[in-house]
Amino acid sequence: MINELANKVNGVKEKKDNKVLTYEELARSLKSKSLSDSVKPITIKSTQLYTQVKELTEMAYPTQVNPRDKRWNYFYVPLIYHGENAVIPMGIMEHNSSYHIYFPSSESLRPLRVTEGNNRYRAVYDKVIASAAEFLPSLVDTKSLENTVPYEFRTGKIKSKYILGEQLIKEEAEKILKEYEEHIKHIDELPMAGASISLNDYLRVVHIAYGAVYGEVKKLSPIEAYEYLSGFWHGGVFDIKDPDSVEEFNKWLSNTSTSSRAFEITGFRLDGISLVPPMPKSEHSSGEKYFVILVGSSVYYEMYLAMLKALMQEKVPVIAPQLREVLEYLTGESYLLVNRHGSESISYRDVRPEYFAYIEWDPLGVVKPKAAFNKRE
């Protein structure tokens, strides 16, 4: 079957030149000029093309059906890709009397929206639909497709150590985790556990965290360090008249969300490190007996660890719900997504050749041809 698929793909080059579909031809029609442009569909109002797409979808079972739409993920289109024989995935969604055609790619090809009408359109789209229909009977084994789909059209994941290296050795991570687990066992025995605190109490704890990473805070008072190093948004905390008043701080906390930027002690817009104090029960919180240290971006992970270790050393009742996640990242055991959008995603081109084999590719999605179009049935 693999040989049969290879012959089908290799047959692309044997067609007459004017019938051969090339990726360059398709890309010229669909290439986006900007990231925002890449999600905006090209609308084609043509009953002729609409009928061709409809007939193609009738040749295979939809992979997803719900009250709003049907989806076929994916048909495959054979073509010449940068001089080589290849196939690329093509998804179709039927929605509101129109067909949406999309190509999952890291190269940002724009989707098509096809409706009925009398408009003219580029001939390349006829080639795309006809090629997908011709190739459909060969979609019987996803394994046989893997060597023919270009990497730009695949997604996967890879452990971060193959891209970023190991920023923390495994033994050190295990030591930190063991110390934290021991800390948690005895957390209720620590002085401030479950206690109501004042603003000054909170700032003194923040000062301990600062001292682990910022040498200059030794010359500053806790309130000066907080003003200097935290974000610009303090949520009215400086409106508290008596910073030693437990009652005033609790009243302020009762009207403050645990996600408030007032607790972000370094960084901006909650991408940095937050240290949330013990919270009274309120509409914003179910009540928390301990300090909670949180981190938003991997840029601050090493700083987060240093602060956590300092707080534990000073017997502060602090919990770190993200600790395992942070340790996995710093030891290179967490995953980066390949060819997906997001802050923790990379292109396959960012992977050095010697580590390429460590990419864990996602399985290829394939539609199931109906019996009349399936060579196996």
MOKA-V784902 format. One record per backbone hydrogen bond with DSSP energy under -1.0 kcal/mol. CO is the residue of the C=O (numbers start at 1). NH is the residue of the N-H. E is the energy in kcal/mol with one decimal. If there is no record, write none. Layout:
<<CO,NH,E> <CO,NH,E>>
This chain:
<<1,5,-2.3> <2,6,-2.6> <3,7,-2.5> <4,8,-1.9> <5,9,-2.6> <6,10,-3.2> <7,11,-1.4> <9,12,-1.8> <12,15,-1.3> <16,19,-2.4> <21,80,-2.1> <22,26,-1.8> <23,27,-3.3> <24,28,-2.0> <26,30,-1.6> <27,31,-2.9> <30,110,-3.3> <34,38,-1.3> <37,40,-1.2> <42,113,-2.8> <44,46,-1.0> <44,115,-2.4> <45,119,-2.7> <46,50,-2.5> <47,51,-2.4> <48,52,-1.7> <49,53,-2.4> <50,54,-2.4> <51,55,-2.6> <52,56,-1.9> <53,57,-2.4> <54,58,-1.6> <56,59,-1.5> <57,60,-1.2> <59,370,-2.7> <64,71,-2.6> <69,66,-2.4> <70,94,-2.6> <71,63,-2.0> <71,64,-1.6> <72,92,-1.6> <74,367,-2.1> <75,90,-2.8> <77,88,-1.9> <79,86,-2.1> <80,23,-3.0> <81,84,-1.8> <84,81,-3.8> <86,79,-2.5> <88,77,-2.7> <90,75,-2.7> <91,102,-2.4> <92,72,-2.7> <93,100,-3.2> <94,70,-1.6> <98,95,-2.7> <99,114,-3.3> <100,93,-2.4> <101,112,-2.9> <102,91,-3.0> <108,32,-1.4> <111,42,-2.8> <112,101,-2.4> <113,44,-3.2> <114,99,-2.4> <115,46,-2.3> <117,47,-2.9> <122,125,-1.6> <123,127,-1.6> <124,128,-2.0> <125,129,-2.1> <126,130,-2.5> <127,131,-2.6> <128,132,-2.1> <129,133,-2.2> <130,134,-2.2> <131,135,-2.0> <132,136,-1.2> <135,138,-2.2> <136,139,-2.3> <138,140,-2.1> <142,145,-1.3> <145,148,-2.2> <145,149,-1.1> <148,87,-2.1> <150,153,-1.9> <151,154,-1.8> <152,106,-2.4> <155,362,-3.1> <156,338,-2.7> <157,360,-3.5> <158,336,-3.0> <159,162,-1.8> <160,163,-1.6> <160,164,-3.6> <169,173,-1.9> <170,174,-2.4> <171,175,-1.9> <172,176,-2.3> <173,177,-2.4> <174,178,-2.2> <175,179,-2.3> <176,180,-2.3> <177,181,-2.5> <178,182,-2.0> <179,183,-2.2> <180,184,-2.5> <181,185,-1.5> <182,186,-1.1> <184,187,-1.1> <186,189,-1.6> <187,190,-1.3> <190,193,-1.5> <192,195,-1.9> <198,202,-2.1> <199,203,-2.6> <200,204,-2.0> <201,205,-1.6> <202,206,-2.3> <203,207,-2.1> <204,208,-1.3> <205,209,-1.7> <206,210,-2.5> <207,211,-2.3> <210,213,-1.8> <210,214,-3.2> <214,217,-1.3> <215,218,-1.3> <216,219,-1.4> <217,220,-1.6> <221,225,-2.7> <222,226,-2.2> <223,227,-2.2> <224,228,-2.0> <225,229,-2.7> <226,230,-2.1> <234,237,-1.6> <236,239,-1.9> <237,240,-1.3> <242,245,-2.2> <243,200,-2.8> <245,249,-1.8> <246,250,-2.4> <247,251,-2.0> <248,252,-2.2> <249,253,-2.7> <250,254,-2.1> <253,256,-1.9> <257,260,-1.8> <260,263,-1.5> <261,264,-1.2> <263,265,-1.0> <263,275,-2.7> <264,231,-1.2> <266,273,-2.2> <268,271,-1.9> <271,297,-1.8> <272,296,-2.5> <273,265,-1.6> <273,266,-1.4> <274,294,-2.8> <276,292,-2.4> <279,288,-2.3> <285,282,-3.0> <289,194,-2.2> <291,319,-2.6> <292,276,-2.9> <294,274,-2.3> <297,300,-1.8> <298,301,-1.4> <300,304,-2.7> <301,305,-2.2> <302,306,-2.0> <303,307,-2.4> <304,308,-2.6> <305,309,-2.5> <306,310,-1.9> <307,311,-2.4> <308,312,-2.4> <309,313,-2.2> <310,314,-1.7> <311,316,-2.7> <312,315,-1.7> <316,318,-2.0> <317,291,-2.7> <319,293,-2.3> <320,323,-1.9> <322,326,-2.5> <323,327,-2.7> <324,328,-2.5> <325,329,-1.9> <326,330,-2.5> <327,331,-2.0> <328,333,-2.5> <328,334,-1.3> <329,332,-1.3> <330,167,-1.6> <330,168,-1.7> <332,161,-1.9> <334,160,-3.2> <336,158,-2.2> <337,346,-2.9> <338,156,-1.5> <342,345,-1.1> <344,337,-2.3> <346,339,-3.4> <347,350,-1.9> <348,351,-1.4> <352,355,-2.2> <353,356,-1.1> <355,358,-1.9> <356,359,-1.7> <360,157,-1.4> <368,61,-2.6> <370,373,-2.4> <371,374,-1.3>>
